[in-house]
Amino acid sequence: MTEPNGTRPFSPFEWMLSLRYLRARRKEGFISVIAGFSFLGIMLGVATLIIVMAVMNGFRKELLDKILGLNGHLLIQPLEKPLTDWEEVAARINGVKGVKVAAPIVEGQALASSPFNAGGVLVRGIRLMDLEKLSSVINNIKQGSLGGFDEGQGVAIGRRLADQLSLRAGDNITLVAPRGAVTPMGTTPRIKVYKIAAVFEIGMSEYDSAMVFMPLKEAQAYFNRAGDVTAIEVYTDNPDNVVAYREAVQKAAQRPIFIIDWRQRNATFFNALQVERNVMFLILTLIVLVAALNIVSGLIMLVKDKGQDIAILRTMGASQGSIMRVFLITGAAIGVVGTLVGFLLGLLICANVESIRQFLSWLTSTEIFDPTIYFLSKLPADVDVGETSAVVVMALVLSFLATLYPSWRAARLDPVEAMRYE
Protein backbone atom coordinates (compact mmCIF):
# COMPACT_ATOMS: atom_id res chain seq x y z
CA MET A 1 0.00 0.00 0.00
CA THR A 2 1.52 3.38 -1.07
CA GLU A 3 1.62 6.59 0.92
CA PRO A 4 -1.14 9.15 0.09
CA ASN A 5 1.45 11.65 -1.17
CA GLY A 6 3.21 9.02 -3.23
CA THR A 7 6.46 9.06 -1.23
CA ARG A 8 8.22 5.90 -0.14
CA PRO A 9 8.86 5.14 3.56
CA PHE A 10 12.11 6.79 4.70
CA SER A 11 12.22 8.86 1.53
CA PRO A 12 14.73 11.75 1.07
CA PHE A 13 11.97 14.20 2.06
CA GLU A 14 11.64 12.55 5.50
CA TRP A 15 15.41 12.47 6.04
CA MET A 16 15.77 16.11 5.01
CA LEU A 17 13.04 17.23 7.41
CA SER A 18 14.47 15.13 10.27
CA LEU A 19 17.97 16.56 9.84
CA ARG A 20 16.54 20.11 9.72
CA TYR A 21 14.86 19.47 13.06
CA LEU A 22 18.21 18.37 14.49
CA ARG A 23 19.82 21.69 13.53
CA ALA A 24 19.47 24.36 16.19
CA ARG A 25 17.81 27.66 15.43
CA ARG A 26 17.80 30.62 17.78
CA LYS A 27 14.14 30.21 18.62
CA GLU A 28 14.53 26.50 19.49
CA GLY A 29 17.84 26.72 21.30
CA PHE A 30 16.57 25.01 24.44
CA ILE A 31 15.33 21.97 22.52
CA SER A 32 18.69 21.57 20.77
CA VAL A 33 20.42 21.79 24.17
CA ILE A 34 18.34 18.83 25.39
CA ALA A 35 19.24 16.92 22.21
CA GLY A 36 22.92 17.78 22.80
CA PHE A 37 22.82 16.51 26.39
CA SER A 38 21.03 13.35 25.23
CA PHE A 39 23.82 12.79 22.69
CA LEU A 40 26.52 13.40 25.34
CA GLY A 41 24.74 11.15 27.83
CA ILE A 42 24.52 8.20 25.45
CA MET A 43 28.10 8.75 24.22
CA LEU A 44 29.54 8.88 27.75
CA GLY A 45 27.34 6.03 28.95
CA VAL A 46 28.43 3.68 26.16
CA ALA A 47 32.09 4.72 26.45
CA THR A 48 32.08 4.33 30.24
CA LEU A 49 30.44 0.91 30.05
CA ILE A 50 32.98 -0.33 27.49
CA ILE A 51 35.94 1.06 29.46
CA VAL A 52 34.83 -0.25 32.86
CA MET A 53 33.97 -3.72 31.54
CA ALA A 54 37.27 -3.88 29.62
CA VAL A 55 39.29 -2.84 32.68
CA MET A 56 37.49 -5.36 34.91
CA ASN A 57 38.01 -8.11 32.30
CA GLY A 58 41.67 -7.15 32.03
CA PHE A 59 42.01 -7.06 35.81
CA ARG A 60 40.54 -10.57 36.11
CA LYS A 61 42.62 -11.94 33.22
CA GLU A 62 45.89 -10.46 34.51
CA LEU A 63 45.24 -11.67 38.05
CA LEU A 64 44.36 -15.12 36.74
CA ASP A 65 47.52 -15.25 34.64
CA LYS A 66 49.70 -14.13 37.56
CA ILE A 67 48.07 -16.45 40.11
CA LEU A 68 48.04 -19.50 37.82
CA GLY A 69 51.51 -18.70 36.52
CA LEU A 70 52.96 -19.14 40.00
CA ASN A 71 50.52 -21.44 41.80
CA GLY A 72 49.50 -24.84 40.50
CA HIS A 73 46.13 -25.53 38.91
CA LEU A 74 45.85 -28.55 41.22
CA LEU A 75 47.39 -28.79 44.68
CA ILE A 76 48.08 -32.32 45.96
CA GLN A 77 48.46 -32.79 49.70
CA PRO A 78 49.16 -36.07 51.57
CA LEU A 79 46.59 -38.07 53.50
CA GLU A 80 47.31 -40.72 56.18
CA LYS A 81 51.11 -40.48 55.78
CA PRO A 82 53.68 -37.83 54.70
CA LEU A 83 54.73 -37.46 51.06
CA THR A 84 58.00 -39.36 51.45
CA ASP A 85 57.43 -40.98 48.06
CA TRP A 86 57.13 -37.57 46.36
CA GLU A 87 59.64 -38.36 43.60
CA GLU A 88 57.70 -41.41 42.37
CA VAL A 89 54.31 -39.67 42.72
CA ALA A 90 55.52 -36.56 40.83
CA ALA A 91 57.00 -38.73 38.06
CA ARG A 92 53.71 -40.64 37.61
CA ILE A 93 51.62 -37.43 37.58
CA ASN A 94 54.02 -35.89 35.04
CA GLY A 95 53.07 -38.75 32.74
CA VAL A 96 49.35 -37.83 32.77
CA LYS A 97 48.17 -36.41 29.45
CA GLY A 98 47.66 -32.64 29.71
CA VAL A 99 49.93 -32.18 32.75
CA LYS A 100 52.80 -29.79 32.04
CA VAL A 101 54.55 -29.83 35.42
CA ALA A 102 54.15 -31.74 38.68
CA ALA A 103 56.41 -29.81 41.05
CA PRO A 104 57.11 -31.09 44.60
CA ILE A 105 57.40 -28.12 46.97
CA VAL A 106 58.26 -27.36 50.57
CA GLU A 107 56.58 -24.21 51.88
CA GLY A 108 57.02 -22.33 55.08
CA GLN A 109 56.85 -18.83 56.53
CA ALA A 110 59.90 -16.92 57.62
CA LEU A 111 61.16 -13.46 58.46
CA ALA A 112 63.47 -11.97 55.85
CA SER A 113 65.85 -9.31 57.11
CA SER A 114 68.75 -7.16 56.00
CA PRO A 115 70.76 -4.44 57.76
CA PHE A 116 68.14 -1.96 56.50
CA ASN A 117 64.73 -3.57 57.01
CA ALA A 118 62.76 -6.77 57.66
CA GLY A 119 59.49 -8.36 56.58
CA GLY A 120 57.51 -11.60 56.54
CA VAL A 121 57.92 -13.85 53.49
CA LEU A 122 56.67 -17.16 52.09
CA VAL A 123 59.60 -19.47 51.34
CA ARG A 124 58.97 -22.06 48.64
CA GLY A 125 61.47 -24.86 48.09
CA ILE A 126 61.41 -26.12 44.50
CA ARG A 127 63.66 -28.00 42.07
CA LEU A 128 65.38 -25.97 39.36
CA MET A 129 63.94 -28.24 36.65
CA ASP A 130 60.43 -27.33 37.84
CA LEU A 131 61.18 -23.65 38.38
CA GLU A 132 62.48 -23.33 34.82
CA LYS A 133 59.06 -24.42 33.55
CA LEU A 134 57.32 -21.54 35.33
CA SER A 135 57.47 -18.91 32.59
CA SER A 136 56.09 -16.18 34.87
CA VAL A 137 59.29 -16.45 36.94
CA ILE A 138 61.95 -17.59 34.51
CA ASN A 139 61.00 -14.95 31.89
CA ASN A 140 61.01 -12.12 34.41
CA ILE A 141 64.45 -12.40 36.01
CA LYS A 142 65.59 -8.79 36.47
CA GLN A 143 68.90 -9.34 38.26
CA GLY A 144 71.30 -12.30 38.54
CA SER A 145 70.49 -15.77 37.18
CA LEU A 146 69.30 -19.21 38.29
CA GLY A 147 72.38 -21.04 37.02
CA GLY A 148 73.45 -23.66 39.58
CA PHE A 149 70.34 -22.95 41.68
CA ASP A 150 70.05 -26.59 42.84
CA GLU A 151 73.74 -26.94 43.77
CA GLY A 152 74.22 -23.82 45.83
CA GLN A 153 72.49 -22.14 48.72
CA GLY A 154 71.28 -19.17 46.72
CA VAL A 155 67.68 -17.97 46.72
CA ALA A 156 65.51 -16.00 44.28
CA ILE A 157 63.43 -13.12 45.69
CA GLY A 158 60.83 -10.70 44.32
CA ARG A 159 61.69 -7.21 43.11
CA ARG A 160 59.55 -5.41 45.68
CA LEU A 161 61.04 -7.45 48.51
CA ALA A 162 64.53 -6.60 47.25
CA ASP A 163 63.62 -2.90 47.18
CA GLN A 164 62.05 -3.10 50.64
CA LEU A 165 65.21 -4.68 52.08
CA SER A 166 67.53 -2.50 49.92
CA LEU A 167 69.23 -5.59 48.48
CA ARG A 168 70.40 -6.67 45.03
CA ALA A 169 71.47 -9.93 43.39
CA GLY A 170 74.74 -11.03 44.99
CA ASP A 171 73.88 -9.55 48.42
CA ASN A 172 73.09 -11.65 51.49
CA ILE A 173 69.63 -12.04 52.99
CA THR A 174 68.92 -13.46 56.46
CA LEU A 175 65.95 -15.81 56.88
CA VAL A 176 64.54 -16.54 60.32
CA ALA A 177 62.15 -19.52 60.70
CA PRO A 178 60.21 -19.85 63.97
CA ARG A 179 60.73 -23.61 64.21
CA GLY A 180 64.37 -24.59 64.26
CA ALA A 181 66.43 -26.95 66.34
CA VAL A 182 64.88 -28.61 69.40
CA THR A 183 66.96 -28.04 72.55
CA PRO A 184 66.43 -28.76 76.26
CA MET A 185 65.32 -25.13 76.51
CA GLY A 186 62.67 -25.63 73.82
CA THR A 187 62.51 -24.99 70.08
CA THR A 188 64.82 -22.23 68.96
CA PRO A 189 64.32 -20.13 65.79
CA ARG A 190 66.47 -21.12 62.83
CA ILE A 191 68.54 -18.26 61.48
CA LYS A 192 70.46 -18.65 58.24
CA VAL A 193 72.10 -16.31 55.75
CA TYR A 194 71.58 -16.94 52.01
CA LYS A 195 73.04 -15.31 48.94
CA ILE A 196 70.54 -13.74 46.54
CA ALA A 197 71.07 -15.57 43.25
CA ALA A 198 68.31 -13.82 41.30
CA VAL A 199 65.66 -11.10 41.58
CA PHE A 200 62.39 -11.59 39.65
CA GLU A 201 59.41 -9.33 38.97
CA ILE A 202 56.14 -11.13 38.18
CA GLY A 203 54.09 -7.92 38.16
CA MET A 204 51.81 -8.85 41.05
CA SER A 205 52.79 -6.99 44.20
CA GLU A 206 51.63 -9.76 46.56
CA TYR A 207 54.18 -12.15 45.06
CA ASP A 208 56.94 -9.66 44.26
CA SER A 209 56.99 -8.45 47.87
CA ALA A 210 56.66 -11.74 49.79
CA MET A 211 57.94 -14.70 47.74
CA VAL A 212 61.31 -16.40 48.15
CA PHE A 213 62.32 -19.42 46.05
CA MET A 214 64.84 -21.80 47.60
CA PRO A 215 66.40 -25.06 46.31
CA LEU A 216 64.18 -27.98 47.37
CA LYS A 217 66.87 -29.88 49.27
CA GLU A 218 67.88 -26.75 51.16
CA ALA A 219 64.24 -26.01 52.04
CA GLN A 220 63.79 -29.55 53.35
CA ALA A 221 66.77 -29.08 55.65
CA TYR A 222 65.75 -25.54 56.65
CA PHE A 223 62.17 -26.49 57.61
CA ASN A 224 63.07 -29.88 59.18
CA ARG A 225 61.31 -31.87 56.43
CA ALA A 226 64.08 -34.29 55.44
CA GLY A 227 62.67 -36.97 53.14
CA ASP A 228 59.23 -35.46 52.48
CA VAL A 229 57.56 -32.41 50.92
CA THR A 230 54.63 -30.18 51.83
CA ALA A 231 52.68 -30.71 48.61
CA ILE A 232 52.88 -31.22 44.84
CA GLU A 233 51.78 -28.36 42.57
CA VAL A 234 50.33 -29.59 39.26
CA TYR A 235 50.22 -27.29 36.21
CA THR A 236 47.98 -28.31 33.29
CA ASP A 237 47.48 -27.28 29.65
CA ASN A 238 44.00 -25.91 30.28
CA PRO A 239 43.22 -24.37 33.70
CA ASP A 240 39.55 -23.86 32.77
CA ASN A 241 39.14 -27.61 32.29
CA VAL A 242 40.93 -28.55 35.49
CA VAL A 243 38.06 -30.76 36.68
CA ALA A 244 38.77 -33.19 33.83
CA TYR A 245 42.30 -33.80 35.14
CA ARG A 246 41.35 -34.58 38.75
CA GLU A 247 40.44 -38.24 38.25
CA ALA A 248 43.51 -39.01 36.10
CA VAL A 249 45.82 -37.34 38.63
CA GLN A 250 44.13 -39.19 41.50
CA LYS A 251 44.75 -42.52 39.78
CA ALA A 252 48.34 -41.67 38.86
CA ALA A 253 49.21 -40.81 42.47
CA GLN A 254 48.52 -44.41 43.60
CA ARG A 255 48.28 -43.33 47.22
CA PRO A 256 45.79 -41.46 49.47
CA ILE A 257 45.88 -37.76 48.53
CA PHE A 258 43.74 -34.67 48.91
CA ILE A 259 43.28 -32.55 45.74
CA ILE A 260 42.18 -28.91 45.64
CA ASP A 261 42.02 -26.90 42.42
CA TRP A 262 42.69 -23.20 41.79
CA ARG A 263 39.00 -22.34 41.66
CA GLN A 264 38.44 -23.67 45.16
CA ARG A 265 41.58 -21.95 46.47
CA ASN A 266 40.57 -18.56 45.01
CA ALA A 267 36.76 -18.95 44.98
CA THR A 268 35.98 -16.02 47.29
CA PHE A 269 38.29 -13.66 45.43
CA PHE A 270 37.02 -14.40 41.91
CA ASN A 271 33.37 -14.57 43.02
CA ALA A 272 33.74 -11.09 44.51
CA LEU A 273 35.21 -9.85 41.21
CA GLN A 274 32.29 -11.35 39.26
CA VAL A 275 29.67 -9.78 41.56
CA GLU A 276 31.41 -6.41 41.36
CA ARG A 277 31.52 -6.65 37.56
CA ASN A 278 27.80 -7.44 37.27
CA VAL A 279 26.81 -4.65 39.66
CA MET A 280 28.95 -2.12 37.78
CA PHE A 281 27.29 -3.14 34.50
CA LEU A 282 23.81 -2.57 35.96
CA ILE A 283 24.74 0.78 37.52
CA LEU A 284 26.41 2.13 34.39
CA THR A 285 23.50 0.96 32.22
CA LEU A 286 21.41 3.55 34.09
CA ILE A 287 23.53 6.29 32.46
CA VAL A 288 22.42 5.10 29.01
CA LEU A 289 18.82 4.77 30.25
CA VAL A 290 18.78 8.36 31.59
CA ALA A 291 20.18 9.60 28.27
CA ALA A 292 17.44 7.69 26.43
CA LEU A 293 14.83 9.37 28.64
CA ASN A 294 16.37 12.71 27.68
CA ILE A 295 15.66 11.80 24.06
CA VAL A 296 12.00 11.21 25.00
CA SER A 297 11.68 14.60 26.73
CA GLY A 298 13.53 16.40 23.95
CA LEU A 299 11.35 14.87 21.22
CA ILE A 300 8.10 15.59 23.12
CA MET A 301 9.12 19.24 23.40
CA LEU A 302 10.08 19.25 19.72
CA VAL A 303 6.68 17.82 18.77
CA LYS A 304 4.92 20.54 20.79
CA ASP A 305 7.11 23.22 19.22
CA LYS A 306 6.56 21.90 15.67
CA GLY A 307 2.79 21.43 16.06
CA GLN A 308 1.99 24.03 13.40
CA ASP A 309 4.55 22.51 11.00
CA ILE A 310 3.01 19.07 11.49
CA ALA A 311 -0.48 20.46 10.84
CA ILE A 312 0.65 22.12 7.60
CA LEU A 313 2.41 18.94 6.44
CA ARG A 314 -0.70 16.88 7.16
CA THR A 315 -2.94 19.29 5.23
CA MET A 316 -0.48 19.15 2.34
CA GLY A 317 -0.92 15.36 2.20
CA ALA A 318 1.78 13.92 4.48
CA SER A 319 0.56 10.70 6.08
CA GLN A 320 0.64 9.80 9.77
CA GLY A 321 3.35 7.21 8.99
CA SER A 322 5.49 9.84 7.28
CA ILE A 323 5.23 12.22 10.26
CA MET A 324 6.03 9.39 12.65
CA ARG A 325 9.11 8.42 10.64
CA VAL A 326 10.37 12.02 10.60
CA PHE A 327 10.50 12.16 14.39
CA LEU A 328 11.69 8.54 14.58
CA ILE A 329 14.71 9.44 12.45
CA THR A 330 15.33 12.62 14.49
CA GLY A 331 15.45 10.76 17.81
CA ALA A 332 17.22 7.66 16.48
CA ALA A 333 19.93 9.82 14.90
CA ILE A 334 20.87 11.15 18.34
CA GLY A 335 21.03 7.62 19.77
CA VAL A 336 22.87 6.02 16.86
CA VAL A 337 25.50 8.76 16.48
CA GLY A 338 25.95 8.97 20.27
CA THR A 339 26.38 5.18 20.50
CA LEU A 340 28.91 5.03 17.65
CA VAL A 341 30.96 7.95 18.98
CA GLY A 342 30.86 6.41 22.49
CA PHE A 343 31.95 3.05 21.04
CA LEU A 344 34.96 4.63 19.27
CA LEU A 345 35.83 6.74 22.33
CA GLY A 346 35.66 3.67 24.58
CA LEU A 347 37.96 1.64 22.30
CA LEU A 348 40.40 4.56 22.03
CA ILE A 349 40.65 4.95 25.80
CA CYS A 350 40.94 1.17 26.33
CA ALA A 351 43.86 1.04 23.88
CA ASN A 352 45.69 3.80 25.78
CA VAL A 353 44.40 3.28 29.34
CA GLU A 354 47.86 2.78 30.89
CA SER A 355 49.27 5.89 29.20
CA ILE A 356 46.25 7.89 30.39
CA ARG A 357 46.75 6.57 33.94
CA GLN A 358 50.40 7.60 33.92
CA PHE A 359 49.52 11.06 32.58
CA LEU A 360 46.82 11.61 35.24
CA SER A 361 49.21 10.36 37.95
CA TRP A 362 51.82 12.84 36.73
CA LEU A 363 49.25 15.65 36.46
CA THR A 364 47.84 15.13 39.96
CA SER A 365 51.12 13.96 41.56
CA THR A 366 49.29 10.99 43.08
CA GLU A 367 49.40 7.20 42.66
CA ILE A 368 46.06 6.54 40.91
CA PHE A 369 46.51 2.76 40.61
CA ASP A 370 48.51 1.73 43.67
CA PRO A 371 50.03 -1.74 43.04
CA THR A 372 50.07 -2.55 46.76
CA ILE A 373 46.26 -2.22 46.84
CA TYR A 374 45.30 -3.52 43.39
CA PHE A 375 47.98 -6.28 43.22
CA LEU A 376 49.01 -5.43 39.62
CA SER A 377 51.75 -3.01 38.61
CA LYS A 378 49.83 -1.54 35.63
CA LEU A 379 46.21 -0.88 34.67
CA PRO A 380 45.02 -3.64 32.29
CA ALA A 381 42.20 -3.46 29.73
CA ASP A 382 40.87 -6.43 27.78
CA VAL A 383 38.01 -5.62 25.37
CA ASP A 384 35.62 -8.55 25.03
CA VAL A 385 33.91 -8.56 21.61
CA GLY A 386 30.71 -10.16 22.94
CA GLU A 387 30.31 -7.75 25.86
CA THR A 388 31.12 -4.69 23.75
CA SER A 389 28.62 -5.77 21.11
CA ALA A 390 25.98 -6.25 23.83
CA VAL A 391 26.61 -2.71 25.13
CA VAL A 392 26.28 -1.20 21.63
CA VAL A 393 23.11 -3.19 20.83
CA MET A 394 21.57 -2.28 24.21
CA ALA A 395 22.23 1.44 23.65
CA LEU A 396 20.79 1.32 20.11
CA VAL A 397 17.66 -0.53 21.27
CA LEU A 398 17.07 1.91 24.16
CA SER A 399 17.57 4.85 21.82
CA PHE A 400 15.09 3.43 19.31
CA LEU A 401 12.49 2.61 21.98
CA ALA A 402 12.82 6.16 23.35
CA THR A 403 11.66 7.59 20.02
CA LEU A 404 8.50 5.49 19.66
CA TYR A 405 6.12 7.37 21.97
CA PRO A 406 7.02 10.94 20.87
CA SER A 407 6.88 9.86 17.20
CA TRP A 408 3.50 8.20 17.71
CA ARG A 409 2.25 11.32 19.47
CA ALA A 410 3.40 13.51 16.57
CA ALA A 411 1.64 11.24 14.07
CA ARG A 412 -1.62 11.35 16.07
CA LEU A 413 -1.65 15.16 16.28
CA ASP A 414 -4.92 16.58 14.91
CA PRO A 415 -4.10 19.26 12.30
CA VAL A 416 -7.24 21.29 13.12
CA GLU A 417 -6.47 21.34 16.85
CA ALA A 418 -2.79 22.20 16.20
CA MET A 419 -3.70 25.14 13.93
CA ARG A 420 -6.39 26.38 16.34
CA TYR A 421 -4.03 26.76 19.33
CA GLU A 422 -1.01 28.12 17.48
N, C-alpha and C positions, 0 to 999 in steps of 0.2 A: 504494500500500500504506500503510495507516494505522499509527500508532504503537500498541503494545500497550495503553498507558494511555489511548488516545483523544485525546491532545493533538496539535496541529499542530506542525510544525517551527518553531522560533523563537517559540513561544507565550509569552504573558505570564508563565507559570510559570517558564520558562527565563530570561527577562530578569530577573525578580525575584530568582531565586537567584543569577544572575551578579552583579548589582549589590550583593547582600548580601555576596558574597565580596570585592568591591572595598572595602567599608567595613572599616576597621580596628577590631579589638577588642583588648582589653588582652593577651589570651593570644596573639594572632597578630601582635603589633606588628612583629616582625622581617620577616614576609612583606610587610606593607603598606609597610614602608620600602623593600624591594626594588622593589615596584611603583611607589613614588613616584620612586625614582631612575631606573627605566626610563622613566617619563613625562617626567622632566626631561631625560634623555639624548636621547630622541627629539625633544622640543621644541627643545632647544638645537642639536641636530644639524641639524634642518630649517631653523631660523632662521639658523644660521651659514652653511649652504650657500647659502640664498637671498641673504643679505647679501653674502657674498664674491663670488658669481657676478655679482650686480648691480653691485657696485663695480668688478669687473674689466671687465664690459661697458661701464660708464660711462667707465672710464679709457680703454679702447680707442676708444670713440666720440668722446670729447672730444679725444683726441690726434689722431684721424683728421680731425676737423673743423678743428682748429687747423693741422695740417700741410697739409691740402689747401686750407685757406682762404688760405694764404700762398704755398705752392709749387704749381706747375702739375701737372695730372694727367699731362701729357706734356711732356717736356723735349726740345726740338729743338736739336741742336748741328751745326755745319757740318762737312762732309767735303770734302777736296780744296782748297777755297778758303774764305776768310773770308766771313762773312755781310754782305757789303757791300750786297746787295740785300734787306736785312731788311724794308724798308717794303713792297715788292711781295710778298714771301713771307708776311708777317704779314697783309696784306690778303686774299690768296688763302685762307689758312687760316681767317681770320675768316668767310669765306663758306661753310665746310663746315657741313653740317647737324649740330646738336648741340654745336658749339663756341661757348662764351660769350665767351671772350677769348683772343686770341693776342697776348701782350705781349712785345715785344722788350726784353731786359734787358742791362745791363752789370754784371757782378759783380766785386768785388775785395775783398781784405782790407786793413784799415788799422788804425792805432792812434788811438783817440779819446781826447782829453785835455782837461782843464780845469785851472784853477788849483788844484783840490782833489784830483783823482785822474786815473787813466788806465786804459784797458782795450782789448783787442782787439775789433774789430767786423767785421761783414760789410756792406759797402756795396753796395746794389743801386740801379742807375740805372734809372728807369722813367718812362714818359710819364704825365702826370696823367690822361689819358683812360683809361688802363689801370688806374691805381691806384684811381680812383674806382669801378671795377667789382669791386674786392676788398672785399667787405662786412666781412670780419674786421678790416680796417684802417680803412676809412672810417667804420664805425659805432662805432668805439672810440677816437675822438680825444678825449683827456682835456684837452689844453691846446692853445691856438692853433687854426689852421685851415690848410687846403691851398689856399686861394685864391691864385691867381697862382703856384702851385708851379713850373710850367714856365718862367715868365718870369724868376724871380729865382734867387738862389743859396742859397735856404733848403733845409733838410733836415728830414726827419721821423725822430724817434728813439723807441725804446721807453721805457716808463715806468721800468723797472728800471735801464736805462742812465742815464736822467736823474737818478734818485735816487743812483746810484753816483757820478756826476760832480757831483752837487749843482747841477744846472742846471734851468732851466725854459724854456718857450716864450718866445722873444724874446732869450734869452742866446746867446752865441757858443760854438761848439764847434770845436776844432782837430783836423783829420784829417791823419794822417801816413801816406803810402803809401810802401812801400819802393822802388818803381821810379818815379823821377821823370825829371827832365831828364838827358840824356847829355852829360857834359862831358869835357874832356881828362883830368880826374882820375878819370873813371869815372861810374857812375850815382849821382846824388844822390837822397835821399828827397824826395818832394814834400810840402810842408807848406802847408796852406791852412785859413783860418778861415771857417766857415760860420755863418749865423744859424739858430737852431732855429725853424722855422716851426710845427711841430706835435709834440705828444707823444702817442703811442698806447699802448694797453694791450690786447694780444690775449688775455692770460690764460695764455700759455705762457712760462715763465721763459726758456727758451732763446732765444726770439725777442725778448721784451721787454728782454732784457739785452744783446743783441748785434746788433740789426738797425738799419741806418740806410738810409732811402730818400732818394735824390738825384734831381734831374731828369736825364733820360736824356742830354741834350746836355752837361750839366755833367759827368756821369760819364764820358762818352766823352773829354772833354778831360782830366779828372783822371787817368784810367788809360791815357792815350795810345792810345785806340782810335778816333780820328777816322774816321768813315765806316763802321764796322762795329760789331757787337754780340757779346756773349759767347754768347747763346743766345736762344731764343724759348720762353717758358712758355705752354703751352696749357691752358686751363681748359674742361672739358666739362660737359654737363648731368648726366651719370651717371658718377661716378668708378669705380663697380663694373663698368661695361661699357666700360672704357677700351680694351680690346683691339679692340673693334669700330670705334673711330675711327682706329686706327693707319694702316690702308691708305688711307683717304680723305685723311688729313693728309699722308701720304707723296706721294700723287698731286698734291695741291694745292700742295705746295712747289715742284715742277718743277725740282728741283736736288738734288744728292747731299746727304743729311742723315743724321744718326744720331738715332734716337728711343729714349728710355728713359722708361718710365712710373713712376708713384708706387709701384707694388708692388715694382718692381725696386730703386728707390732706397731703399726702407725695408723690404726683405724681411727682413733679419736682426732688426730691431727688432720687427716685428709677428709674426714666427715665434716669437720668444722669448716674447712676450706670450701667444700661443696655447698654447705648451707649458706655460707657467706656469699658465695657466687650467685646462688638462686635468689637470695634476698636483694642483692644489688641489682640484678636484672629487673625484678619487679618494681623496685623503687625508681630506677632510671626510666622505666617504661612510662611512668607517670608524667615525665617531662614531655614525651612525645604526645601523650594523651591531652595534656593541657594545651599544647600547641595546636592540636587538632580542634579543640574546643574554641580556640581563638579564631580558627578558620570559620567555624559556625557563626560566631558573633559578628565577625567582619563581613561575611556574606549576607547575613540577615540585615545588617545596617546598609549594605550596598543595595539590596533589593528594595528597601524602603526609600533610599535616596533616588533610585532609578525607576520608581513607580511610574512616572509620566512617560519615560522612555519605553518601558515595557508596554504601556497602554497604546502608545503610538505604533509600536512594532506589531502588536496584535491587530490593530485596526487596519494596518497595511497588509495583513495576510500571514504574518508569522504564526506558526502553530505553537501549541503548548509545549510540544516536544522540543521544538527549536529553542524556545526561551529557556527551558530546563537545561538543555545542553550548553547554552551560552554560560550560564552560571556554574554548571558542572565543570566546564573547562577552566573557568576563572579560579575556582577553589582548588581543583586538582592540580593546576599549574603550580600553585604555591607549594602544595605538598610534595609533588614530584621533584621540582627543582630543589626544594629544601632538603629532601631525602638524598638526592644525588650529590649535592654539594657537601652534605654532612658525611656521606659515605667516603667521598674523596678526602675530606679533611681528616676523618678518622684514620684512614689508611696512611695518610702522610705523617700524622703524629705517631702512629704505631711504628712506622719505619724509622723514626728518628727520636723515639722516646728517651733513650739513654742520653743522647746529645742535649735534648731539651732539659732533662733532669740536671745534668751537669751545668748548663747555662743558668738555670734558676737557682741552683746551689751557689754558684759564683755570684749571681746578682744579689741574693739575699744574705750571703755569707753564713748560710746554715747548711746542715746535713739533712737534705730532704728525705733521702732513703738510707737510713742508718743501718749498715750491715749487721750490727750487733743485735738489732731488734728484728729485722726482716730476714735474717739468716744469709741472704745472698748479697754479693758484693756489687751487683749492678741491677738496674731495673729491666726485667725481661718483658717482651710482648710477643705473643704467638697468636696470629690471626687465624681463627678457625673458619673455613669457608662456609660450613653449614650454619654456624651461629650468626655470622655476618649476613648471610643471605636471609636468615629468619628475621633479623633486625630490619633490613631493608624492606622486605615484604610486609612486615607488621606496620611499618611507618606508612607505606603506600596504601595499605588497606584502610588504616585509620584516617588518612587524609581523604581518601575517596568517600568513605562513609560519612565524614564530616560535611561533605558537600551535598548530600542527598536531600536533607530536609530544607535547607535554604533554596535549593534549586527547584524542588517540588513546590515550595511556597511561591516562588516567582512565577512558575508556570500556571498556578491556580489563581493568580491575581486577576480580578475582574477589571477590564479596561475602563468601563463606565465609572466604577467606584474610584479607580486610580485618578481619572481625569477630574472627577468631581471635587476631590479633596486636595488637588494640587494648587 
